[in-house]
Amino acid sequence: MSRINRNFVTAGISFALFILLLLSFKPSFMLPYVSRVGSHTSYSNILLEAIANGSFSVAATSPKHTSPFTFSRGHRIPPKIWQIMLPHPNRPVDAPSKAQSLTDTPSWLALNPGYGYVLIGQDEADDFISTHFSGDKRITKAWRHLKNPGVKSDLLRYLILFIEGGIYTDIDTEALQPIDLWIPKEFRDTTNVIVGIEWDQLDGGPWADIPHRLQFCQWTIAAAPGHPLFMKMAYHAIDSLERLAAEHGTAESFTDLELSSIEVMMSSGPASWTDILLKQLKEMDPNIKEVTDFSGLKPTGPRLTGDILILTIDGFGFGQVHSNSTNDGSVPETALLKHKFRGSWRDG
């Protein structure tokens, strides 16, 4: 056999092995969830179709922001920290960001050496949506036309955590404990999502405009990539926004949709996040009936339901004046971060 023929045979065998490898391989951001999310085609199915028709591209499907270190950290959460700073529509697009808005960011870097950090601005956000969701008209339309920075930030964090995983945290949060210590040892092999509690009514009365007796926060969320919870939440937010647009008479486009703070919280924010998260928890454990099943966790510690770890009130909600949150000037060992409620997305 000539050298040229041998080269062709070798290349053919190599290509066949490569295809077999691809067919048996599921990118890390999709494991272990390959079923349909609601009525929407799963990304694993899209990938398999792309392999079959020859349009698969590693560059197009691999995460763009890779972790700086790939050694095991003893848990499933990728070592990536995400923060979002989108421009307000009432300010010039090229207006510089306020450096003082990031005064708490160094705490995340100092406590988590080896973790990647990405601050997502408008250009990076647009590129992320274009790269990963160009085939989803509902998501791209919503992203292109929405003006409210709070809603856009909400939607973006869910999509980032689905694709990339890691830790999303608002820019007005201060880290208090290394992320590698967030999950109790007995839960590290099974936790894929970490969620904190924002409000727990306990035996008291309601608080502000919070509609639930217990509400989960989404100013900080940690997750392994690919969890269906986040696509369910993203589509739920878009469904809610479409209903609001119809009510406001702007159904053809989100461009002219003006939302109140309450409407933001009820459509894409913590109120709707609590609704969707509760549904997911019920699917994982039929014994879960109400959101108040997670009330009063402080004495017993975090609770793992399915693969979702629910922290006590002090986990992500330390320092508040309600919900039995520690607020006496001390910092309990269970406090992982402090949210400072600057609410920059409301600024005009």
Secondary structure, DSSP 8 states (H G I E B T S, - for coil): --HHHHHHHHHHHHHHHHHHHHHT---TTTTT--S-BTTB--HHHHHHHHHHHT---HHHHS-SS--S--S--SSSS-SEEEEE----TTS-TT----GGGGTTHHHHHHH-TT-EEEEE-HHHHHHHHHHHHTT-HHHHHHHHH---HHHHHHHHHHHHHHHT-EEEE-TTEEE-S-GGGSS-GGGTTT--EEE-EEEE-TTS---TT--SSEEE--SEEEE-TT-HHHHHHHHHHHHHHHHHHHHHT-TT-STT----HHHHHHHTSHHHHHHHHHHHHHHH-TT--SGGGGTT-TTT--EEETTEEE--HHHHHTT-SSTT---SS---TT--EEE----GGG--
